[in-house]
């Protein structure tokens, strides 16, 4: 694997798993939801994160091509959380991890060798 491609792959995984564990800790321990059960919050917020896991770990180009759109959803969620004073720090961390995930996916796709069609 090329050095640039490996860097993009590691950036993607760092952002993905950083976001995964941040949200997991946030929902279960740091600031659990009051109005809904934790299990429902885990399914709604963490469920979409599980969809690209296998493809990201295996380096599937197709997964990288759609997973960066999912990162944008979590970026939007982070902006909303950063706007609220009580969750500002966690929202900023969510923004950072989602930008890492998004940037890593885009760079991975950019540096991935292309197969020529004839």
ABEGO torsion letter per residue (X at the ends): XBAAAAAAAAAAAAAAAAAAAAAAAAAAAABBBAABBAAAAAAAAAAAAAAAAAAAAAGBAAAAAAAAAAAAAAAAAAAAAAABAAAAAAAAAAAAAAAAAAAAAAAAAAABBBBBBX
